[in-house]
Amino acid sequence: MPNHPTDAKTIAEQLHAMLKSVSEFDEIEVRPLVNGLVLPDERAQCFSAIYHRAAADVASLLRLNNRQDFQAIAMVTRGMFELAIDIRLINIIPDAVPKVLTFSEVEKLRCARKIVQFKAVRPNASIDPTVYSSYIAAEGARIDANKATLWPGFSRVEHWSGKKLPDRVNLLGTPFDELYAVEYPRLSWYVHSGLTGVSGLRADSYYALCGVALKSSTDSYEQILLAIIDEYRIGRADDSIRQKIRAARLAPFASNQAEADALYRQLVG
């Protein structure tokens, strides 16, 4: 049976190994297909972009292997949770694909206008607004028109779905509701300023924080991979692929390689 250690450092190390194991599954089973897309359409671009951003997050997490990295681990983990929600919402929100793509332009335009406005009220600021002014002149009217079409009645669009995070979570339900209620608030302590989450902790508690975040990262990563598997019907060629993810998650908790191999055979066949 898998090991059940009690010290926080060992648990965190195993959860780090779990994320690495799922990443190795991804590199073998999923990434070649995503990278092999030829001339992907806009929908595929949305899935691919979210997937690759999550993969980059995982690559960063795998390099963070010290308890002093707890804040960075928590921040990346929170971002992965929101990416997992985004990729699942594509099949739920009407006009999701044009909204995802247009929202990036809406945000760039908003920031460009903010910079130009800052320079206008503080002319002595050491900022050259030329490139931003040119972008506004060339693209502003088009982007504003697209925004009005996709989000009628919105003065400002804060997320491409037009919904706040709690409402996005409610649309999706399990497992996002539990992650949002239990894990997300704790992760947010290390994104925002303040001492909540660190005040009065023992040194080994930081290993526990890393472990909690790494487990949550793996949960979000799995949801992103499952969304890609569903979108590209990878399971049609390999109906055991979901069991392979489960085996990848459990393998680091085996006592030895023989036990890990037996577990794989039991789950995958």
C-alpha positions as semicolon CSV with decimal commas, in nm:
position;residue;x (nm);y (nm);z (nm)
1;M;0,000;0,000;0,000
2;P;0,115;0,361;-0,052
3;N;0,317;0,527;0,221
4;H;0,139;0,759;0,464
5;P;0,411;0,982;0,615
6;T;0,324;1,218;0,896
7;D;0,597;1,485;0,878
8;A;0,514;1,792;0,669
9;K;0,842;1,794;0,477
10;T;0,803;1,439;0,347
11;I;0,440;1,498;0,255
12;A;0,533;1,814;0,064
13;E;0,807;1,624;-0,119
14;Q;0,561;1,353;-0,221
15;L;0,309;1,609;-0,341
16;H;0,584;1,778;-0,542
17;A;0,662;1,436;-0,690
18;M;0,290;1,388;-0,767
19;L;0,283;1,709;-0,970
20;K;0,599;1,598;-1,151
21;S;0,445;1,258;-1,225
22;V;0,133;1,417;-1,376
23;S;0,358;1,648;-1,578
24;E;0,541;1,344;-1,716
25;F;0,204;1,193;-1,810
26;D;0,122;1,517;-1,990
27;E;0,452;1,517;-2,182
28;I;0,386;1,165;-2,310
29;E;0,009;1,154;-2,360
30;V;-0,114;1,509;-2,423
31;R;0,157;1,757;-2,525
32;P;0,256;1,587;-2,854
33;L;-0,103;1,616;-2,975
34;V;-0,140;1,981;-2,872
35;N;0,196;2,075;-3,020
36;G;0,113;1,886;-3,339
37;L;-0,190;2,098;-3,425
38;V;-0,152;2,244;-3,773
39;L;-0,319;2,578;-3,841
40;P;-0,548;2,560;-3,537
41;D;-0,874;2,753;-3,558
42;E;-0,967;3,017;-3,300
43;R;-1,126;2,765;-3,065
44;A;-0,816;2,547;-3,072
45;Q;-0,602;2,855;-3,014
46;C;-0,794;2,928;-2,694
47;F;-0,752;2,575;-2,561
48;S;-0,388;2,562;-2,664
49;A;-0,300;2,898;-2,509
50;I;-0,458;2,810;-2,173
51;Y;-0,293;2,468;-2,179
52;H;0,054;2,606;-2,257
53;R;0,025;2,872;-1,991
54;A;-0,064;2,605;-1,736
55;A;0,225;2,387;-1,855
56;A;0,460;2,683;-1,803
57;D;0,319;2,729;-1,452
58;V;0,386;2,363;-1,375
59;A;0,742;2,394;-1,506
60;S;0,792;2,684;-1,264
61;L;0,641;2,493;-0,971
62;L;0,870;2,196;-1,034
63;R;1,170;2,425;-0,988
64;L;1,033;2,556;-0,657
65;N;1,140;2,289;-0,409
66;N;1,218;2,476;-0,089
67;R;0,986;2,581;0,192
68;Q;1,102;2,940;0,135
69;D;0,923;2,922;-0,200
70;F;0,583;2,892;-0,033
71;Q;0,460;3,234;-0,149
72;A;0,557;3,177;-0,512
73;I;0,402;2,829;-0,504
74;A;0,078;2,969;-0,365
75;M;0,061;3,251;-0,621
76;V;0,120;3,020;-0,917
77;T;-0,131;2,773;-0,779
78;R;-0,401;3,038;-0,754
79;G;-0,340;3,134;-1,116
80;M;-0,368;2,771;-1,225
81;F;-0,704;2,740;-1,052
82;E;-0,836;3,035;-1,253
83;L;-0,694;2,886;-1,575
84;A;-0,872;2,559;-1,503
85;I;-1,198;2,750;-1,464
86;D;-1,136;2,939;-1,788
87;I;-1,080;2,629;-1,997
88;R;-1,394;2,462;-1,861
89;L;-1,605;2,773;-1,918
90;I;-1,537;2,771;-2,292
91;N;-1,809;2,509;-2,336
92;I;-2,056;2,696;-2,115
93;I;-2,038;3,071;-2,186
94;P;-2,211;3,179;-2,510
95;D;-1,967;3,317;-2,771
96;A;-1,681;3,206;-2,547
97;V;-1,415;3,191;-2,818
98;P;-1,458;3,545;-2,955
99;K;-1,493;3,670;-2,597
100;V;-1,164;3,510;-2,489
101;L;-0,979;3,654;-2,787
102;T;-1,141;3,997;-2,776
103;F;-1,097;4,035;-2,400
104;S;-0,719;4,032;-2,442
105;E;-0,752;4,325;-2,681
106;V;-0,996;4,506;-2,452
107;E;-0,746;4,478;-2,167
108;K;-0,455;4,603;-2,380
109;L;-0,663;4,901;-2,493
110;R;-0,768;4,980;-2,135
111;C;-0,407;4,978;-2,017
112;A;-0,291;5,189;-2,314
113;R;-0,555;5,450;-2,238
114;K;-0,460;5,451;-1,872
115;I;-0,095;5,518;-1,957
116;V;-0,183;5,798;-2,200
117;Q;-0,414;5,954;-1,943
118;F;-0,142;5,936;-1,677
119;K;0,099;6,117;-1,907
120;A;-0,163;6,380;-1,986
121;V;-0,215;6,473;-1,620
122;R;0,156;6,438;-1,536
123;P;0,338;6,571;-1,841
124;N;0,674;6,566;-1,661
125;A;0,656;6,188;-1,604
126;S;0,940;6,001;-1,775
127;I;0,706;5,800;-1,999
128;D;0,685;5,811;-2,376
129;P;0,320;5,745;-2,463
130;T;0,372;5,742;-2,841
131;V;0,333;5,369;-2,896
132;Y;0,024;5,360;-2,675
133;S;-0,134;5,658;-2,849
134;S;-0,068;5,495;-3,185
135;Y;-0,233;5,172;-3,070
136;I;-0,538;5,360;-2,946
137;A;-0,569;5,552;-3,274
138;A;-0,528;5,242;-3,490
139;E;-0,728;4,986;-3,294
140;G;-0,943;5,166;-3,038
141;A;-1,260;5,210;-3,243
142;R;-1,257;4,850;-3,367
143;I;-1,199;4,706;-3,022
144;D;-1,465;4,927;-2,865
145;A;-1,715;4,813;-3,129
146;N;-1,636;4,447;-3,067
147;K;-1,666;4,502;-2,693
148;A;-2,008;4,663;-2,732
149;T;-2,125;4,370;-2,943
150;L;-1,997;4,092;-2,716
151;W;-2,071;4,255;-2,380
152;P;-2,365;4,491;-2,432
153;G;-2,432;4,712;-2,133
154;F;-2,089;4,659;-1,973
155;S;-1,893;4,977;-1,904
156;R;-1,597;4,764;-1,803
157;V;-1,541;4,394;-1,864
158;E;-1,341;4,245;-1,576
159;H;-1,335;3,889;-1,713
160;W;-1,413;3,755;-2,059
161;S;-1,710;3,558;-1,923
162;G;-1,868;3,877;-1,789
163;K;-1,894;3,706;-1,449
164;K;-1,715;3,743;-1,119
165;L;-1,513;3,449;-0,991
166;P;-1,776;3,315;-0,744
167;D;-2,033;3,307;-1,024
168;R;-1,789;3,128;-1,255
169;V;-1,730;2,868;-0,985
170;N;-2,104;2,820;-0,931
171;L;-2,152;2,754;-1,302
172;L;-1,901;2,470;-1,293
173;G;-1,972;2,308;-0,956
174;T;-1,757;2,011;-0,852
175;P;-1,458;2,010;-0,800
176;F;-1,419;2,386;-0,840
177;D;-1,664;2,476;-0,564
178;E;-1,460;2,292;-0,302
179;L;-1,129;2,427;-0,428
180;Y;-1,270;2,779;-0,422
181;A;-1,424;2,750;-0,075
182;V;-1,138;2,566;0,093
183;E;-0,812;2,631;-0,091
184;Y;-0,851;2,960;-0,276
185;P;-0,880;3,184;0,032
186;R;-0,563;3,034;0,180
187;L;-0,376;3,080;-0,146
188;S;-0,488;3,443;-0,159
189;W;-0,313;3,516;0,170
190;Y;0,019;3,486;-0,014
191;V;-0,087;3,692;-0,315
192;H;-0,197;3,996;-0,117
193;S;-0,006;4,191;0,146
194;G;-0,050;4,126;0,516
195;L;0,057;3,874;0,778
196;T;-0,246;3,644;0,765
197;G;-0,113;3,298;0,687
198;V;0,237;3,356;0,821
199;S;0,197;3,510;1,164
200;G;0,286;3,267;1,442
201;L;0,367;2,968;1,219
202;R;0,635;2,715;1,310
203;A;0,912;2,651;1,059
204;D;0,772;2,314;0,951
205;S;0,434;2,475;0,882
206;Y;0,578;2,624;0,565
207;Y;0,628;2,273;0,430
208;A;0,261;2,210;0,500
209;L;0,169;2,528;0,311
210;C;0,374;2,410;0,013
211;G;0,206;2,071;0,026
212;V;-0,144;2,218;0,034
213;A;-0,066;2,441;-0,265
214;L;0,102;2,164;-0,464
215;K;-0,194;1,935;-0,416
216;S;-0,428;2,212;-0,530
217;S;-0,202;2,279;-0,832
218;T;-0,224;1,916;-0,932
219;D;-0,604;1,924;-0,900
220;S;-0,625;2,225;-1,132
221;Y;-0,368;2,081;-1,372
222;E;-0,568;1,760;-1,395
223;Q;-0,883;1,956;-1,481
224;I;-0,697;2,138;-1,759
225;L;-0,562;1,810;-1,898
226;L;-0,907;1,651;-1,884
227;A;-1,049;1,948;-2,073
228;I;-0,786;1,900;-2,344
229;I;-0,853;1,525;-2,352
230;D;-1,226;1,591;-2,394
231;E;-1,177;1,862;-2,655
232;Y;-0,949;1,654;-2,877
233;R;-1,118;1,322;-2,799
234;I;-0,792;1,164;-2,691
235;G;-0,993;0,905;-2,501
236;R;-1,134;0,770;-2,826
237;A;-0,792;0,631;-2,908
238;D;-0,711;0,536;-2,549
239;D;-1,008;0,478;-2,320
240;S;-0,775;0,420;-2,023
241;I;-0,629;0,769;-2,032
242;R;-0,817;0,893;-1,728
243;Q;-0,692;0,597;-1,530
244;K;-0,341;0,683;-1,642
245;I;-0,380;1,026;-1,482
246;R;-0,496;0,860;-1,161
247;A;-0,199;0,624;-1,170
248;A;0,036;0,918;-1,226
249;R;-0,107;1,090;-0,919
250;L;-0,072;0,783;-0,696
251;A;0,265;0,650;-0,812
252;P;0,480;0,884;-0,594
253;F;0,309;0,747;-0,284
254;A;0,409;0,386;-0,352
255;S;0,670;0,230;-0,125
256;N;0,886;0,117;-0,417
257;Q;0,888;0,078;-0,794
258;A;0,739;-0,269;-0,782
259;E;0,440;-0,137;-0,589
260;A;0,407;0,155;-0,832
261;D;0,412;-0,087;-1,127
262;A;0,148;-0,305;-0,963
263;L;-0,070;-0,003;-0,900
264;Y;-0,040;0,100;-1,265
265;R;-0,141;-0,247;-1,384
266;Q;-0,435;-0,248;-1,146
267;L;-0,566;0,088;-1,267
268;V;-0,471;0,083;-1,635
269;G;-0,451;-0,288;-1,715
